Amino acid sequence: MSFSGKPATVVEQTIENNGFWPDLSLAEFQKAYRLPGEYLSEVLVTQLELAMAEVNQDLRKLANSWKSLGITEVATADPLLLEERAFKVKLYKRAVYCRAKATALTDYATVTRREVAENTGKEAPERADQYLAFSQQAIRALQGRSRITVSLQ
């Protein structure tokens, strides 16, 4: 049961990726990111698919460089070619799940709205911004970049 009084249903569903990056799990997303029971699983799957496509696009250059080394799948890559592959899989999933949660947070107000039960902790725009920042940090870590970049002009 979630705090809203609605059952927190965890749905076992795999979201297939492109074969290079790992598949995603709706249940893993729901459990790890504590999503309210108000969300329909279909909505969450759509948010995961969109976030996955965006992150894959952001990591396209990195994926191509790894593919040129002979890596065909991150999760099963030869550790001599790709060190810390399990950690890289976790970073990838964090990037996607945080981006999907940011979208879910901004959508929350349209899912249910009762003034007496309003929860600004779930809905506040800065919460969504924070999850987008988490996603971007994970992408930068995969790319071997620090959290910030400074350029002189």
CORDA-V201630 format. One record per residue. N is the residue number from 1. SS is DSSP state (a for helix, b for strand, c for the rest). NEAR is the number of other ideal C-beta (glycine too) atoms within 10 Angstrom. Layout:
n,ss,near
N,SS,NEAR
N,SS,NEAR
This chain:
n,ss,near
1,c,8
2,c,14
3,c,12
4,c,15
5,c,8
6,c,13
7,c,9
8,c,16
9,c,11
10,c,15
11,c,14
12,c,10
13,c,16
14,b,11
15,b,18
16,c,9
17,c,19
18,c,12
19,c,10
20,c,17
21,c,21
22,c,18
23,c,13
24,b,22
25,b,18
26,a,18
27,a,13
28,a,14
29,a,25
30,a,22
31,a,12
32,a,13
33,c,15
34,c,11
35,c,24
36,c,18
37,c,15
38,c,14
39,c,20
40,c,11
41,a,16
42,a,10
43,a,15
44,a,23
45,a,17
46,a,14
47,a,22
48,a,23
49,a,16
50,a,14
51,a,24
52,a,24
53,a,13
54,a,17
55,a,26
56,a,17
57,a,10
58,a,17
59,c,19
60,a,10
61,a,10
62,a,15
63,a,17
64,a,10
65,a,11
66,a,20
67,a,11
68,a,8
69,c,10
70,c,10
71,c,17
72,c,11
73,c,16
74,a,23
75,a,14
76,a,11
77,c,19
78,c,11
79,c,9
80,c,6
81,c,11
82,c,17
83,c,9
84,c,10
85,a,17
86,a,10
87,a,11
88,a,21
89,a,18
90,a,13
91,a,19
92,a,24
93,a,21
94,a,20
95,a,27
96,a,29
97,a,27
98,a,23
99,a,25
100,a,28
101,a,26
102,a,22
103,a,21
104,a,24
105,a,23
106,a,16
107,a,15
108,a,20
109,a,12
110,a,7
111,a,14
112,c,15
113,c,10
114,c,8
115,a,5
116,a,4
117,a,10
118,c,12
119,c,13
120,a,10
121,a,8
122,a,19
123,a,16
124,c,13
125,a,11
126,a,8
127,a,17
128,a,18
129,a,13
130,a,15
131,a,20
132,a,17
133,a,13
134,a,17
135,a,23
136,a,16
137,a,18
138,a,22
139,a,22
140,a,17
141,a,17
142,a,22
143,c,14
144,c,7
145,c,11
146,c,10
147,c,9
148,c,7
149,c,7
150,c,5
151,c,4
152,c,3
153,c,2
